[in-house]
Amino acid sequence: MKKIIAFAAAATLGLAACDSPAEEAAEEQAEGIEDQADAMEDAGQITDAEADVMEEQADRVEDAAEGDTDMGTNDEPIGTTVDESAM
C-alpha cells in the first residue's frame, strides 16, 4: 500500500513539473477567479448559480491553457449547467 501511495505522489509531482509557464499562469488566473467567486458568494453579492458560472469560466481558462479542445467538461454553454443539489 505504501508503494502505491509513493508512486501516486511521485507521478503527481512529475505531472506538475510538466506545466508550461503559460499553463501555470492560467492555473493561477483560474484559482483567482474561483476565489473571487467564493468571496462574492460568501458576501451575498452573487448567488450560488452565479458563482458556478464564474467557476465554469475558470475551468475553461485552465482547459484552454492545457490545450483541451473540448474547452469544458460538457458541451453546454456557460451557465446552463443544472445544479441538481438545489432541486
Secondary structure, 3 states (H helix, E strand, C coil): CHHHHHHHHHHHHHHHCCCCHHHHHHHHHHHHHHHHHHHHHHCCCCCHHHHHHHHHHHHHHHHHHCCCCCCCCCCCCCCCCCCHHHC
